[in-house]
Amino acid sequence: MILPVGKLPSDILGRLLKKHKILDPSVVLGPGIGEDAAVLSFGNKLLVAKTDPITFTSEDIGWYTVAVNANDVVTRGARPRWFLCTALLPEGKTTPRLAEDIFRQIHRACRALRISSVGGHSEITSGLARPILVGFMLGEVLGKRPVTTSGVREGDCLILTKSIALEAASVIVRERGSEVTRKWGAAFVRRCRNFIKELSVVPEALIATRMGGVHSMHDPTEGGLSTGIYEMAEASQVGFVIERENILIQREAQVLCGMYRLDPLGILSSGALLIACDPKMAFRIVRRIRKSGVSASVIGRAVPRRQGVLLREGGSAIPFPRFPRDEIACLAYRLQQQR
């Protein structure tokens, strides 16, 4: 069986993770479905470690890599502190300017998020069509315990910040810019390109962590909101009831999903943040995040596992759609088949 582009299916990944046991007792939280960063006991501190590559796009890839890795660290209730990067650059296409641009983007993103870039590796590699960056981020847990994907409790409110599909919209206009410009104009494309500056969830995650009452945080990346919610549900052994009308999506992202026949519920959504918290704190957290200039809304509630993950709209509820691979990967496959 040949697996499609995208994340390893959760059943295969889960089986692989179970085969390899962790020997070091200082590992507080190791790998697991939906658990995007490890937590290590390091002296009197808890250290969070995360690695993630950027493979869907090459433009602004330096900024993108820092933001995505920082997001997974901050959702552990930790402040991102140190960043390393492996840069694999394509043979026959790499110029000094390309290398300089990537390094500049990385350092600008690190400065903006108060992160130190402390090293890594770079090389020109054969067989690549575009640059690939693999980031590695370290951070320190702010409180006594980390926040985990598996921490959702029945009755928790689920908050969503910003908009789903922001990341997808930014990727689409970078890869299909001339096509989108012809239909929607240059101003539309500029707005979508700038969504990359909104992909960090560090400010709102730190706000929620410091306010208290947060049981779980997760950023919906590959596979979008659907995969993010299902990963929280499966890790925590709960269900969810989600209100469709409360799911935030900006007009530009909605337009592009419609243009390419993509479901926004299953598409790249870095920049959005899922926060499961005590119901008594939910609206206080929403108000505080909104006050910081970031949109936020309560989109649902955690329920007993037997109820499943449901999407409620117009008075009726259906199982929340699942996506075997990200809608962006499906689009790439369709376009390849048309050539």
C-alpha positions as CSV (number, residue, x, y, z in Angstrom):
1,M,0.0,0.0,0.0
2,I,1.4,3.4,-1.0
3,L,0.4,6.1,1.4
4,P,-0.8,9.5,0.1
5,V,0.9,12.9,0.7
6,G,0.3,14.3,4.2
7,K,0.5,13.1,7.8
8,L,0.9,9.4,8.5
9,P,-2.6,8.0,9.2
10,S,-3.2,8.0,12.9
11,D,-3.7,4.3,13.2
12,I,-0.3,3.6,11.6
13,L,1.4,6.4,13.6
14,G,-0.1,5.2,16.9
15,R,1.1,1.6,16.2
16,L,4.6,2.8,15.5
17,L,4.7,5.0,18.7
18,K,3.6,2.1,20.9
19,K,6.5,-0.1,19.6
20,H,9.2,2.3,20.8
21,K,9.3,2.9,24.6
22,I,10.9,5.9,26.2
23,L,13.7,4.9,28.6
24,D,14.6,8.2,30.1
25,P,12.4,9.0,33.2
26,S,13.0,12.7,32.7
27,V,10.5,12.6,29.8
28,V,7.3,14.1,31.3
29,L,5.4,13.9,28.1
30,G,6.5,11.9,25.1
31,P,5.0,11.3,21.6
32,G,1.3,10.7,21.2
33,I,-1.5,11.3,18.8
34,G,-2.2,15.0,18.9
35,E,0.6,15.7,21.3
36,D,2.7,18.0,19.2
37,A,5.6,18.8,21.6
38,A,7.5,16.8,24.2
39,V,8.0,18.0,27.8
40,L,11.2,17.2,29.6
41,S,12.2,17.6,33.3
42,F,15.4,19.7,33.3
43,G,16.6,20.5,36.8
44,N,13.9,22.6,38.4
45,K,12.3,23.6,35.1
46,L,10.1,21.9,32.5
47,L,11.5,22.2,29.0
48,V,9.3,21.9,25.9
49,A,10.8,20.6,22.6
50,K,9.3,20.7,19.2
51,T,10.3,20.0,15.6
52,D,8.3,20.7,12.4
53,P,9.1,21.1,8.7
54,I,7.7,23.5,6.1
55,T,7.0,21.7,2.8
56,F,3.9,23.2,1.2
57,T,5.4,26.6,0.2
58,S,8.8,28.3,-0.3
59,E,7.9,32.0,-0.1
60,D,8.4,33.6,3.4
61,I,9.4,30.1,4.5
62,G,11.7,31.4,7.2
63,W,9.0,33.3,9.0
64,Y,6.6,30.4,8.5
65,T,9.0,27.9,10.1
66,V,9.6,29.9,13.2
67,A,5.8,30.6,13.7
68,V,4.7,27.0,13.3
69,N,7.3,25.6,15.7
70,A,6.6,28.4,18.3
71,N,2.9,27.6,18.1
72,D,3.3,24.0,19.2
73,V,5.6,25.1,22.1
74,V,3.3,27.8,23.4
75,T,0.3,25.4,23.3
76,R,2.1,23.5,26.1
77,G,1.7,26.5,28.3
78,A,5.3,27.4,27.6
79,R,7.2,30.5,26.4
80,P,9.2,29.7,23.2
81,R,12.8,30.6,23.8
82,W,15.4,29.0,21.5
83,F,15.2,28.0,17.8
84,L,17.4,25.9,15.5
85,C,16.8,25.2,11.8
86,T,17.9,22.7,9.2
87,A,17.8,24.4,5.8
88,L,17.8,22.0,2.8
89,L,18.2,24.1,-0.4
90,P,17.7,22.8,-4.0
91,E,20.6,22.0,-6.2
92,G,20.8,24.2,-9.3
93,K,18.3,26.8,-7.9
94,T,20.1,28.2,-4.8
95,T,21.6,31.6,-5.0
96,P,23.3,33.7,-2.3
97,R,20.2,35.9,-2.3
98,L,17.9,33.0,-1.6
99,A,20.0,32.0,1.4
100,E,20.2,35.6,2.7
101,D,16.4,35.9,2.4
102,I,15.7,32.8,4.4
103,F,18.2,33.8,7.1
104,R,16.7,37.3,7.3
105,Q,13.1,35.9,7.6
106,I,14.2,33.6,10.4
107,H,15.8,36.3,12.4
108,R,13.0,38.8,11.9
109,A,10.4,36.2,13.1
110,C,12.6,35.4,16.1
111,R,12.9,39.0,17.1
112,A,9.2,39.6,16.7
113,L,8.4,36.6,19.0
114,R,11.4,37.3,21.4
115,I,13.1,34.0,20.5
116,S,16.8,33.4,20.1
117,S,18.0,31.7,17.0
118,V,20.9,29.6,18.3
119,G,22.1,27.4,15.4
120,G,21.2,24.6,13.0
121,H,22.5,23.3,9.7
122,S,22.3,24.3,6.0
123,E,23.2,22.5,2.8
124,I,22.4,22.4,-0.9
125,T,20.7,19.1,-1.6
126,S,20.0,17.2,-4.8
127,G,16.5,16.0,-5.7
128,L,14.6,19.0,-4.2
129,A,12.2,21.2,-6.2
130,R,12.1,23.9,-3.6
131,P,13.7,24.8,-0.2
132,I,12.6,22.7,2.8
133,L,13.2,24.0,6.3
134,V,13.0,21.8,9.4
135,G,12.6,23.9,12.6
136,F,13.4,22.8,16.2
137,M,12.1,25.0,19.0
138,L,12.7,24.9,22.8
139,G,10.7,26.6,25.5
140,E,10.1,26.7,29.2
141,V,6.7,25.9,30.8
142,L,5.4,29.0,32.6
143,G,3.6,27.2,35.5
144,K,4.1,24.0,37.5
145,R,2.5,21.8,34.9
146,P,2.4,21.8,31.1
147,V,-0.8,22.1,29.1
148,T,-1.5,19.0,27.0
149,T,-3.7,18.0,24.1
150,S,-5.1,15.2,26.3
151,G,-6.2,17.5,29.1
152,V,-9.7,18.3,27.9
153,R,-12.4,17.6,30.6
154,E,-16.1,16.9,30.0
155,G,-18.0,20.2,30.2
156,D,-15.1,22.3,29.0
157,C,-15.8,25.2,26.7
158,L,-13.9,25.1,23.4
159,I,-12.6,28.5,22.2
160,L,-11.3,29.2,18.6
161,T,-9.2,32.3,17.9
162,K,-8.6,34.2,14.6
163,S,-9.9,32.3,11.6
164,I,-9.6,28.8,10.1
165,A,-7.9,28.5,6.7
166,L,-5.7,31.6,7.0
167,E,-2.6,29.5,6.4
168,A,-4.3,27.8,3.4
169,A,-5.3,31.1,1.9
170,S,-1.7,32.4,2.2
171,V,-0.3,29.2,0.7
172,I,-2.8,29.2,-2.2
173,V,-2.0,32.7,-3.4
174,R,1.7,32.0,-3.2
175,E,1.3,29.0,-5.4
176,R,-1.5,30.1,-7.6
177,G,-1.0,33.9,-7.5
178,S,-1.6,34.8,-11.1
179,E,-4.7,32.7,-11.4
180,V,-6.2,34.3,-8.2
181,T,-5.2,37.8,-9.3
182,R,-7.0,37.4,-12.6
183,K,-10.3,36.5,-10.8
184,W,-10.1,38.6,-7.6
185,G,-7.5,41.3,-8.2
186,A,-4.1,42.3,-6.8
187,A,-5.5,43.8,-3.6
188,F,-7.2,40.5,-2.7
189,V,-4.0,38.6,-3.3
190,R,-1.9,41.1,-1.1
191,R,-4.4,40.6,1.8
192,C,-4.1,36.8,1.6
193,R,-0.3,36.9,1.3
194,N,-0.2,39.0,4.5
195,F,-2.1,36.3,6.4
196,I,1.3,34.7,7.0
197,K,2.0,37.5,9.5
198,E,-1.0,36.2,11.5
199,L,0.1,32.6,11.8
200,S,1.6,33.0,15.3
201,V,-0.7,32.1,18.2
202,V,2.0,33.0,20.8
203,P,0.3,36.2,22.1
204,E,-3.2,34.7,22.6
205,A,-1.9,31.4,24.0
206,L,0.2,33.2,26.6
207,I,-2.8,35.3,27.6
208,A,-5.0,32.2,28.1
209,T,-2.2,30.4,30.0
210,R,-1.7,33.3,32.4
211,M,-5.4,33.7,33.1
212,G,-5.7,30.1,34.3
213,G,-8.5,27.5,33.9
214,V,-7.0,26.2,30.6
215,H,-7.0,22.4,30.4
216,S,-5.8,21.9,26.8
217,M,-4.6,23.9,23.8
218,H,-4.0,22.8,20.2
219,D,-3.3,24.6,17.0
220,P,-5.0,23.1,13.9
221,T,-2.3,22.8,11.3
222,E,-2.4,20.0,8.6
223,G,-5.9,18.6,8.4
224,G,-7.3,21.8,9.7
225,L,-10.0,22.4,12.3
226,S,-11.4,18.9,11.9
227,T,-8.1,17.1,12.6
228,G,-7.3,19.5,15.5
229,I,-10.6,18.8,17.2
230,Y,-10.5,15.0,16.6
231,E,-6.9,14.9,17.9
232,M,-8.1,16.7,21.1
233,A,-11.1,14.4,21.4
234,E,-9.1,11.2,20.9
235,A,-6.2,12.2,23.2
236,S,-8.6,13.3,26.0
237,Q,-11.2,10.5,25.5
238,V,-14.1,13.0,25.1
239,G,-16.5,14.1,22.5
240,F,-17.4,17.6,21.3
241,V,-20.5,19.4,20.1
242,I,-19.4,22.2,17.8
243,E,-21.6,25.1,16.7
244,R,-21.1,25.8,13.0
245,E,-22.2,29.4,13.1
246,N,-19.5,30.2,15.7
247,I,-16.6,29.0,13.6
248,L,-14.6,32.0,12.5
249,I,-13.5,32.3,8.9
250,Q,-12.4,35.4,7.1
251,R,-14.1,36.2,3.7
252,E,-10.9,35.8,1.7
253,A,-10.3,32.3,3.0
254,Q,-13.9,31.4,2.4
255,V,-13.7,32.8,-1.2
256,L,-10.5,30.8,-2.0
257,C,-11.9,27.6,-0.6
258,G,-15.0,28.0,-2.8
259,M,-12.9,28.8,-5.8
260,Y,-10.9,25.6,-5.6
261,R,-13.7,23.4,-4.2
262,L,-12.0,23.0,-0.8
263,D,-13.7,22.4,2.5
264,P,-12.4,25.0,5.0
265,L,-13.0,22.6,7.9
266,G,-10.2,20.3,6.7
267,I,-7.5,22.7,5.4
268,L,-4.2,24.1,6.8
269,S,-5.2,26.4,9.6
270,S,-2.1,27.6,11.5
271,G,-2.9,31.0,13.1
272,A,-6.1,29.6,14.7
273,L,-5.9,28.3,18.2
274,L,-8.2,25.8,20.0
275,I,-8.4,26.4,23.8
276,A,-10.4,24.0,26.1
277,C,-11.0,25.6,29.4
278,D,-13.2,25.7,32.5
279,P,-16.6,27.1,31.5
280,K,-16.3,29.7,34.3
281,M,-13.2,31.1,32.6
282,A,-14.3,30.8,29.0
283,F,-15.9,34.2,28.3
284,R,-13.3,36.0,30.5
285,I,-10.5,34.5,28.3
286,V,-12.4,35.4,25.1
287,R,-12.9,39.0,26.2
288,R,-9.2,39.3,27.2
289,I,-8.0,37.9,23.9
290,R,-10.4,40.2,22.0
291,K,-9.1,43.2,24.0
292,S,-5.6,42.3,22.7
293,G,-6.9,42.7,19.1
294,V,-7.3,39.0,18.3
295,S,-10.8,37.6,17.4
296,A,-12.0,34.7,19.5
297,S,-15.3,32.8,20.0
298,V,-16.6,29.9,22.0
299,I,-17.4,27.3,19.3
300,G,-18.5,24.3,21.4
301,R,-18.3,22.2,24.5
302,A,-16.7,18.9,25.5
303,V,-19.2,16.1,26.1
304,P,-18.9,12.4,27.0
305,R,-16.9,10.3,24.5
306,R,-19.9,8.1,23.6
307,Q,-21.6,11.1,22.0
308,G,-18.8,11.5,19.4
309,V,-17.7,14.7,17.7
310,L,-20.7,16.5,16.3
311,L,-21.3,19.6,14.1
312,R,-24.5,21.4,14.9
313,E,-26.1,23.7,12.4
314,G,-29.7,24.9,12.1
315,G,-31.0,22.8,14.9
316,S,-29.6,19.5,13.7
317,A,-26.3,17.7,14.4
318,I,-24.2,15.5,12.2
319,P,-20.8,13.8,12.7
320,F,-18.1,16.4,12.3
321,P,-16.5,15.7,8.9
322,R,-13.2,13.9,8.9
323,F,-10.4,14.3,6.3
324,P,-7.9,11.5,5.5
325,R,-5.5,14.2,4.2
326,D,-5.4,18.0,4.1
327,E,-7.5,19.7,1.4
328,I,-4.3,21.5,0.2
329,A,-2.8,18.1,-0.6
330,C,-5.9,17.1,-2.4
331,L,-5.8,20.3,-4.5
332,A,-2.1,19.7,-5.4
333,Y,-3.0,16.2,-6.5
334,R,-6.0,17.5,-8.7
335,L,-3.8,20.1,-10.3
336,Q,-1.1,17.6,-11.0
337,Q,-3.6,15.2,-12.7
338,Q,-4.8,18.1,-14.9
339,R,-1.3,18.6,-16.4
